[in-house]
């Protein structure tokens, strides 16, 4: 996809999507946290957008431990959190962490990139540590484009198939994660968190659409889709989950 470079997600793409992500997240889930989390681990932190969105909604003091595979993103994220927040960084596989002592696990747009086994490990780590988990912006496999095109259904299906390559759960990840937590007797709250993009999101729409059709064509090379399409509105559906012991 055009939004990804050889070392991971491009910072430019993450910055471009941050306002839409912030508007989409289900803020009411934060109010359901049972206590004031003091130690927060942000998995796959990217440029730190989740920390910027969530830290201002939680009481202080806070200690954030940022995890990502990309050291460049870790550096950007650590600089971008509020100065009054205690920040650490760790380059690690986020599905193999010891979460003991963690008050809250967070992640944004992460679950759909994981396999079934990786999600099971992550859930088990949260359960073992009895750490609540807030996972936001997992894609659900549905996008509406306006004005519509007859190829939209085929385009969406091809993109979803691409998301599932390599055993990744893609649009099935949020439902699978919720079921895994519920197997352990945890309570899971879910909310829709769609991107609703209009003319004021012109650059984001154009960048997202280029990546969308590139992934779909990689999956279905013969797919005929208009490249120079002038979209006026896009809705990309996501789901947010809060899992509590």
N, C-alpha and C positions, 0 to 999 in steps of 0.2 A: 504494500500500500504506500501511497505517497506520503503518508503521515509517519512512516517509520524509516529510520536510517539503519546503517549496519550495526550500530551499537545499542539499538533499542528505540524508544519513542523519542522523536525529535522534540527538544524544548520548545521550539516555535509552535508546534502543533498543540502541545500541552498548554501553553500560554493562550493560544487562540481559543481553545475550548473552555478555559476556566470560567469565564462569566456565565456561559450556558450551563456548565456543571453546577455552579453555585445556585443558580436560579432553579434548577431542577431537583436538587436534593430535598428529601422530605425532612424538613427541620423539626417537625413535631416529634420525630423519633428520639431526638436528643432529650426531650423532656421526660421520656420514659426510662432513662437510665436510673438505676436504683440508688446511686450515691455519686458523690463528686469524684470522678476519676482523677487520680494524681499522676499515674504513670500510664502513658498512652503510647502504644506501638502502632505506627502507620506503615502498613505493608505495601510495597510497590509504590512508594511515596511520590515518584515522579519529581515535579518541580515544587512540591509542597502545598499544592492547592487544597488538599483536604485539611491540612493543619491550619491554613489561613482561614478556611471556612468554619472549622469546628472550634478552634481555640478561643475565639471570641464568644462562643456560646456556652463555655464551661467556666466555672469559677477557678480562680487561681489559688495557690500555685499549681503549675503543671510541669511535668517532665515528659518531653516527647522523644521517643526513640524512633528514628526514621530508617526504614529498610528499603533497599533497592539493589538490583544487580549492577546498575550503571553508576560508577563513582562520580561521573560528571553531574548527573541528576541529583545525587546526594549533596554535592557541594552547593548546587543552586538552591535546593530545598532548605538546607540549613541556614543559608543567608536570608531566605525569604520569610521565615517565621517571625512573629513579633519579638522584639528585643527582650521583653520581660519573660519569655518562655525559655526554660532550660532545655537545650536540644543536644541530642547525641545522634550519630549516624552509624550504620552498620551495613556493610555489603554482604548479603546473605540470601540463601534460599528461604523465602518466606514461608514455605510449607514445612520446614524442618527446624522451627524455632522452639526453644524452651521459653514458655511464656510465664513462668513462675514469677509472681510479684507484679504482674501486669494488671492494671485496673480496667483497661479498655483496649481492645484491638480494633483498628479501623483499616479500611481499604476502600479505594474508589476505582471503578472500572477494572477490577482485577479478576473476579471469580470466573468470568467467561474465558479467560486466558488459561485456565487450569484444567487438568485432567481429573477424572473421577478420583483416582488414587491421591492426587495432590490435595483435592478438597477434603477428602476423608482424613488425611494427615493433619490438615489445618484445623478442621473441626475438632479432632481429638486433642490437639494441643490446647485449644481454647477450653474444652471441657475439663481436661486435666488440671488446668490452672484456674478454673472457674472464673475466667475472664469474659465479661460480656463482649460481644462483637457487633460492630456497625459496618456493614458492607453496602456501599452505595453504587448506583449507576451501573448495574449489571444489565447488559442488553438482553432483551426478551425475544428478539427475532422479528420485530415488526417495525416498519418505517413507512410513513405516508408522504408522498411527494406531490407537490402542486406547482404548476398544472400536471395532471397525471399523464402517463404514457401507457400504451397497451403492453409494453414489456416490463412494467413495474413488478408484477408478481414473479416473473421468471428471474428478474434481477435480484429481488429480495431472497428468493429461494437459493440462488447460486451463492449469494453472499453468506447466507446462513450455513450452507454446506462448507464454504471456505472456513468459516469460524470453527467448524468441528474437525478440521484437519488435524492430524497428529494426535487424535484422541482427546482433544480439548472439548469441553462441554459447550462452549459458546452460549447460544440462547437458552440452553437447558440448565445452565449452572446455578441460577438463583433458586429455582425450584428444587434442584438436587441438594444444594447446601441447606435449605430450610428443612428438608426431610431428614438430612443427616443429624442436624441439631435436635430435631424432634425425637429421633430414635433414642437419644440420650436423655430424654425427658425435659429438654429445655423448651422455653416459650419463645416463639418466633413471631415478631411483628413485621409485616411487609407493607410497603406503600409503592404506588406507581411514581416514577420520577422521570417523566418524559422531557426530552429537549423539545421545545416549541420555538422553532426558528422562523423569523420573518425577514423582511427587507433590511432591518437594522443589523442582521447577522450575515450580510452578503459574503464576506471573506470566509467565514466558517462554513456556510452552505457550500460554497464552491470547493473549498479544500476537502470537506467531508465527502462530497459527491465524487470527486476525482478518486479518492481512496476507495470509496464504495464500489464504483464500477471496475476499478483495477483489480480488486479482490474477486469480484464476481467473474470477470473475464479470465482470471487465472484459474478459477475453478471450472468455468465453461467457456473455453476459447471461442466457440462459435456464436456466443451470445451477441445479438445485435441490439445495441443501446445507443441513444444519442449522446455524443460527448459534449457538444456545445450547448447543452440544455440550460435555459434560463429559468431556474426554479425560483418561485416567489415565497414558498413556504415549505418547510420540512418538519415533520414530527418523527423523532426517533424514540422508541419506547424503551425504558429501563425500569428496573425494580430496585428498591432499597430494602435491606433486611436489618433488623435488630434482633439478635439472639441473646436471651437472658437465662441464667441458671435457674 
